[in-house]
Amino acid sequence: MKKNSKFSFQNFWICGLFLIFMLGQALGGDAILLNVANDVEVSTKSGTTKAQMGQSLENGMRVISRGGTATILFADGRTLKLPKDQTLNIESPASVKSASTLSRLMGSMSELLSTSGETHVKGMVRGTDDQGIQLLKPCNTAIRSIEQLEFQWVRARGMEKCSIQIKSRDPSFKYSFSVDAESGSARLPKNAPVLTAGKRYYWKLTGARDAAAEPIESELQWFTILEETKAAGLKKDLELIESLNQLEPKDRNYLAGVVLGSYELFSEAIELIKKHPDDPGIKNLLQGLARRQLSE
């Protein structure tokens, strides 16, 4: 390492669930770049490229912080803050490689950051025209519990006979109830059928400008409620990330956002990561989550 400077190592161990998500089959790496600021490069046998947030690092690679800084998470649980004008050789014990037994986790940072193109994030709804009904939430996302289920839309004045329609397949499920379009929100009635955790439901809002007008309806949006076992796993993952108190808030939010996305909690993940809109790596991850949300 150049310039005998001191690095700040935090020697704590990351549990298997966290490691498989961060450095699992999809990444296959020995370390990962949690954060990159300004001019940082990654050198491999095939050449040197600009470092990117979420980039997988293999043993033998070098991270060069020419005029910038980088935060690196190793597969053995260490984190390292690389200051300016330093070179780091990536070395991580092979014995801590992530096990494939936890490959059930959905997605990875590399998948989220690999696709290109802009995605509109605000609202996360499929296109609606100016005369349509725009849904706000839940929109193509999981929620943690039935208590969090609240239907929200852009308030629509002058709408009559409005109702929320919910449906699902396998087995067939259909339910509707009347709402006030001008209120902009509604919860399930107390006498509504019980919704099953882990099952995907689709909902839309319908209404008309007057009794004689053609019905107007929103686009369909889906939601699902986390199953109890997944909710417990999520709680442990987030508690683990929160315990990494030596990480900067942005890095911690970045990791938490990726974990939330793995549980299909897309809306929650996006809101968390949007706290850092000026970071290019965060922007790429945000777009990746948005694309995954709309493609599910």
C-alpha positions in Angstrom: 0.0 0.0 0.0 1.4 3.4 -0.9 2.1 6.1 1.6 2.2 4.5 4.9 -1.0 5.9 6.1 -3.3 4.4 8.7 -6.6 2.9 7.6 -9.7 2.7 9.8 -10.6 -1.1 10.0 -13.8 -2.0 11.8 -13.4 -5.7 12.8 -16.9 -7.0 13.0 -18.5 -10.0 11.5 -21.4 -9.9 9.1 -23.9 -12.8 9.4 -24.3 -15.3 6.5 -27.6 -13.9 5.4 -26.1 -10.4 4.9 -23.0 -11.8 3.1 -24.9 -13.9 0.7 -26.9 -11.0 -0.4 -24.0 -8.7 -0.8 -21.4 -11.1 -2.0 -23.4 -14.2 -3.1 -23.6 -16.2 -6.2 -24.7 -13.2 -8.4 -21.6 -11.3 -7.3 -19.1 -14.0 -6.5 -16.7 -11.3 -5.1 -14.3 -11.0 -2.2 -15.3 -7.4 -1.4 -17.6 -4.7 -2.6 -17.5 -0.9 -3.0 -20.0 0.6 -0.7 -19.3 4.2 -1.6 -17.2 6.0 -4.1 -16.5 9.8 -4.2 -14.8 11.6 -7.0 -11.8 10.1 -8.8 -11.4 6.4 -7.9 -10.3 3.6 -10.2 -10.3 -0.2 -10.1 -7.3 -2.0 -11.7 -7.5 -5.6 -13.0 -5.4 -7.8 -15.2 -7.4 -6.5 -18.2 -7.0 -2.8 -17.5 -8.2 0.1 -15.3 -11.8 1.4 -15.1 -13.6 4.0 -13.2 -14.9 2.6 -9.8 -18.6 2.4 -9.3 -20.7 2.1 -6.1 -21.8 -1.5 -5.7 -19.0 -2.9 -7.8 -17.8 -6.4 -7.0 -14.1 -6.7 -6.2 -12.1 -10.0 -6.5 -8.8 -10.9 -4.8 -5.9 -9.5 -6.9 -7.7 -6.3 -7.9 -6.5 -2.9 -6.9 -8.5 0.1 -5.8 -6.8 3.4 -6.6 -8.1 6.6 -5.0 -6.4 9.1 -7.1 -8.3 12.2 -6.0 -11.3 10.6 -4.3 -12.2 8.3 -1.5 -13.9 4.9 -1.3 -15.5 2.7 1.4 -15.0 -1.1 0.9 -16.8 -4.0 2.6 -14.9 -7.3 2.7 -16.4 -10.8 2.7 -14.9 -11.4 6.2 -16.9 -8.5 7.6 -14.2 -5.8 7.7 -14.9 -2.3 6.3 -12.2 0.1 5.1 -12.2 3.8 4.3 -9.7 4.4 1.6 -8.5 8.0 1.7 -7.2 10.1 -1.2 -4.1 9.1 -3.2 -3.9 5.5 -1.9 -3.7 2.1 -3.5 -5.3 -1.0 -1.9 -4.7 -4.6 -3.0 -7.9 -6.6 -2.5 -7.2 -9.6 -0.3 -9.9 -11.6 1.6 -9.6 -15.2 3.0 -11.2 -17.7 0.7 -12.8 -19.5 3.7 -15.3 -16.7 4.2 -16.8 -16.9 0.7 -20.6 -16.8 0.8 -22.4 -20.1 0.9 -24.9 -21.0 -1.8 -27.3 -22.4 0.9 -28.8 -18.9 1.2 -29.2 -18.2 -2.5 -33.0 -17.8 -2.0 -32.4 -14.1 -1.6 -33.9 -12.2 -4.5 -31.6 -10.0 -6.6 -28.3 -8.4 -5.9 -26.6 -5.0 -6.2 -24.9 -6.1 -9.4 -28.2 -6.8 -11.0 -29.7 -3.6 -9.8 -26.8 -1.5 -11.2 -26.2 -3.4 -14.4 -29.2 -2.2 -16.4 -29.1 1.2 -18.1 -31.5 3.9 -18.9 -33.5 6.5 -17.0 -36.6 5.5 -14.9 -39.1 8.0 -13.5 -39.2 7.2 -9.7 -41.7 9.6 -8.2 -45.0 7.9 -7.6 -43.8 4.7 -9.2 -47.0 4.3 -11.2 -47.6 3.2 -14.7 -48.5 6.0 -17.1 -51.9 7.7 -16.7 -53.2 10.5 -18.7 -54.2 13.9 -17.3 -57.8 12.8 -17.0 -57.1 9.5 -15.3 -56.8 8.5 -11.7 -53.2 8.4 -10.3 -52.6 5.9 -7.6 -49.9 6.7 -5.0 -49.6 3.7 -2.8 -49.3 0.8 -2.4 -47.8 0.7 -5.9 -46.0 -2.4 -7.0 -44.5 -3.2 -3.7 -44.6 -5.4 -0.6 -45.6 -3.9 2.8 -44.6 -5.2 6.2 -48.0 -5.8 7.7 -51.7 -5.5 7.1 -51.7 -2.6 9.6 -49.6 -0.6 7.1 -52.1 -1.1 4.2 -53.5 2.2 3.3 -54.7 3.0 -0.2 -53.7 6.4 -1.5 -54.3 8.3 -4.7 -54.2 11.9 -6.0 -57.4 13.5 -4.8 -60.0 13.6 -7.6 -62.7 16.3 -7.4 -66.1 15.8 -8.9 -65.9 12.0 -9.1 -68.9 9.9 -8.3 -69.6 6.3 -7.4 -65.9 5.7 -6.7 -64.7 2.3 -5.4 -61.5 0.4 -4.8 -61.4 -3.0 -6.5 -59.0 -5.7 -5.3 -58.4 -9.0 -7.0 -56.0 -11.9 -7.0 -55.5 -15.2 -8.7 -54.9 -18.7 -7.5 -57.3 -18.9 -5.8 -59.5 -16.3 -7.3 -60.3 -13.3 -5.0 -62.4 -10.3 -5.7 -63.5 -7.6 -3.4 -64.6 -3.9 -3.8 -65.8 -1.1 -1.5 -66.9 2.4 -1.9 -64.6 5.4 -1.2 -64.7 9.2 -1.3 -62.4 10.2 -4.2 -61.8 13.6 -2.8 -60.3 12.1 0.5 -57.3 10.7 -1.3 -57.0 7.7 1.0 -58.9 4.8 2.4 -58.3 1.7 4.5 -60.0 -1.7 4.3 -63.4 -1.9 5.9 -63.5 -3.8 9.1 -65.8 -6.4 7.5 -63.4 -7.0 4.5 -62.2 -10.5 3.8 -58.9 -11.4 5.3 -55.9 -10.9 3.0 -53.3 -13.6 2.9 -49.7 -12.7 3.6 -47.4 -13.6 0.7 -50.1 -13.5 -1.8 -50.0 -10.9 -4.6 -53.1 -8.6 -4.9 -54.0 -6.1 -7.6 -56.0 -3.0 -7.0 -57.4 -0.1 -8.9 -59.7 2.9 -8.3 -62.8 3.4 -10.5 -65.3 6.2 -10.7 -67.1 8.6 -13.1 -67.3 12.4 -13.4 -71.1 12.2 -13.3 -73.8 9.5 -13.4 -74.1 9.6 -17.2 -70.4 9.6 -17.9 -68.2 6.7 -18.9 -66.4 5.1 -16.0 -62.8 6.2 -15.3 -60.3 3.8 -13.8 -56.7 3.8 -12.7 -54.0 1.4 -13.8 -53.7 -1.8 -11.9 -51.1 -1.8 -9.1 -50.0 -4.8 -7.1 -49.1 -5.2 -3.4 -48.3 -8.1 -1.1 -48.0 -8.4 2.7 -44.8 -9.9 4.1 -45.1 -13.4 5.5 -44.3 -13.8 9.2 -41.0 -15.7 8.5 -39.8 -13.1 6.0 -40.8 -10.2 8.3 -38.6 -11.9 11.1 -35.7 -12.3 8.7 -36.0 -8.7 7.5 -36.0 -7.5 11.1 -32.8 -9.3 11.8 -31.1 -8.0 8.7 -32.0 -4.4 9.4 -30.9 -4.7 13.1 -27.6 -6.1 11.8 -27.1 -3.1 9.5 -28.1 -0.7 12.2 -25.4 -2.2 14.5 -22.7 -1.2 12.1 -22.5 2.1 13.8 -19.1 3.0 12.3 -20.5 3.1 8.9 -21.5 6.5 7.5 -25.3 7.0 7.3 -25.3 7.0 3.6 -23.5 3.6 3.4 -25.9 2.2 6.0 -28.9 3.4 4.1 -27.5 2.0 0.9 -27.2 -1.4 2.5 -30.6 -1.2 4.1 -32.1 -0.2 0.8 -30.6 -3.2 -1.0 -32.0 -5.5 1.7 -35.4 -4.0 1.6 -35.4 -4.4 -2.2 -34.6 -8.1 -1.7 -37.8 -8.5 0.2 -39.8 -6.6 -2.5 -40.2 -3.7 -0.2 -39.5 -1.5 -3.2 -41.3 1.7 -2.1 -39.7 1.7 1.3 -36.3 1.0 -0.2 -36.7 3.9 -2.7 -37.8 6.4 -0.1 -34.7 5.5 2.1 -32.2 5.8 -0.8 -33.7 9.0 -2.1 -32.3 10.7 1.0 -29.0 10.9 -0.9 -30.1 12.1 -4.4 -26.8 13.7 -5.4 -24.7 10.6 -5.2 -24.2 9.0 -8.6 -24.0 5.4 -7.2 -27.2 6.0 -5.2 -28.9 7.3 -8.3 -28.0 4.1 -10.2 -29.3 1.9 -7.4 -32.5 4.0 -7.2 -33.1 3.5 -10.9 -32.3 -0.2 -10.6 -34.9 -0.6 -7.8 -37.4 1.3 -9.8 -37.0 -0.9 -12.9 -37.2 -4.0 -10.7 -40.4 -2.7 -9.1 -42.1 -2.0 -12.4 -41.0 -5.3 -14.0 -42.2 -7.6 -11.2 
